Amino acid sequence: MMRKVSLVLIGAVVGASAAGMALQPRSFFGSVAEAAGAADTYRQLNLFGDVFERVRADYVEKPDDAKLVESAINGMLSSLDPHSSYMDAKAYKEMRTNTDGEFGGLGIKVEMFENNIRVQGAIDDTPASRAGIRAKDLITKLDGQAIEGLTLEQAVEKMRGAIGTPITLTIVREGADKPLEVKLVRDKIRLDSVKWEVVTDDIGYIRLSQFNAQTFEMMSKGIDQIQDKVPADRLKGFVIDLRNNPGGLLDQAIAVSDAFLERGEIVSTRGRNPDESQRVNARPGDLIKGKPVIVLINGGSASASEIVAGALQDQKRATILGTRSFGKGSVQTIVPLGSNGAIRLTTARYYTPSGKSIQAKGIVPDIEVKEELPPDLKDKEKDFDTKGEAGLKGHLKNGDEEQSGSSAYIPPERKDDKQMNYAFDLLHGIQSNANFPPQGKTSAN
């Protein structure tokens, strides 16, 4: 297990290298042509300065200088591609919380309801669950201050905070004669990106909803628990559900892929310059010891999800089942800007082990299985159909025949889930398909 944990560091090194190269200043004076180009660039910057000053001086109302600059930065980055963007300090903090996978808080899921905050549920083993916070409780005050007038985001921000700090919630509960005051102490809260269970006593099911800093660790824990519950001679295999997983951290996609591989390439990334290319290979050690794997994908599976699906497909380690994935084949580097937030900049494209770019094309499943919309949703089919990367304005082009995305619908009831049940039937031998188990040599040995 410890051998696999070291792989998390590989992706981190890749990310750090990309960020370092993004921050390195480039000399404008290597040649006459470069010097001429620099002069043109400075003339354009002077033009920006002229427009900026004219707006400040003559606009009908006094503009906010900071907002003008922020809007200019946003415009510059958004003109590059759909995934490059500017994050102010607040957005950057929220992004780090999501990717870190943990924060100081109370452990409650909430929604806005009639100018108050209503509890959707409490996460197990958190301050909220231990204090008896219930679904449908209305939170009306935080430390004695009324919530009315706050947005949901502002209320959530107030409930989060440093681990070990106290907060008092005023709660209106159905059946209670008067509001309750509940004193809580903030604790470390983990964002669950992995869920697992044993299905029909002989199949391991693992659901990855995103790739944050906790994903590989939690998946490894899930695999251990499944293997503890089911003897090896009875365990038919694993279903890894990546449907509607939007992606996340590259290092976690690498670690998750390597968990099932003994050898071979996992992914390569290629930047603008040849020396920015990176290639990552698996190390010996398959956490599930060669058991069959089926990976579920759909139109909502993007980025890191596609790295995992592409690696396991090309290496003939897993059968990919479902519908064509989103097709996001680019890597974004987060470049911090001190107290001013950060920029998310596209710095490379990634390629599957066979050298295939899925940019605007997606991962094509080995076995295509489409979900059926229930009658009451038939007229809303377009709401579930993702256009994919190829449908995004300004996306990075990838030659001819671009096509990506598909339906992102997943039935709420397992009995209606054709993709999942087909995977279970394959593992049980009820269904058969030439692509399960995958045949042929791996693409890299």
Secondary structure as UniProt FT lines:
FT   HELIX           2..5
FT   HELIX           7..23
FT   HELIX           32..58
FT   HELIX           65..78
FT   TURN            79..80
FT   TURN            82..83
FT   STRAND          85..87
FT   HELIX           89..100
FT   STRAND          102..105
FT   STRAND          108..113
FT   TURN            114..115
FT   STRAND          116..122
FT   TURN            124..125
FT   HELIX           127..130
FT   TURN            131..132
FT   TURN            135..136
FT   STRAND          138..142
FT   TURN            143..144
FT   STRAND          145..146
FT   TURN            148..149
FT   HELIX           152..159
FT   TURN            163..164
FT   STRAND          166..172
FT   TURN            174..175
FT   STRAND          180..185
FT   STRAND          187..190
FT   STRAND          194..199
FT   TURN            200..202
FT   STRAND          203..208
FT   TURN            213..214
FT   HELIX           215..229
FT   TURN            232..234
FT   STRAND          237..241
FT   TURN            243..244
FT   HELIX           250..258
FT   TURN            259..260
FT   STRAND          265..270
FT   HELIX           274..276
FT   STRAND          278..281
FT   TURN            287..290
FT   STRAND          293..297
FT   TURN            299..300
FT   HELIX           304..314
FT   TURN            315..316
FT   STRAND          319..322
FT   STRAND          330..336
FT   HELIX           338..340
FT   STRAND          342..351
FT   TURN            353..354
FT   TURN            359..361
FT   STRAND          367..368
FT   HELIX           375..380
FT   HELIX           381..384
FT   HELIX           389..391
FT   TURN            393..394
FT   HELIX           414..416
FT   HELIX           418..428
FT   TURN            434..435
//
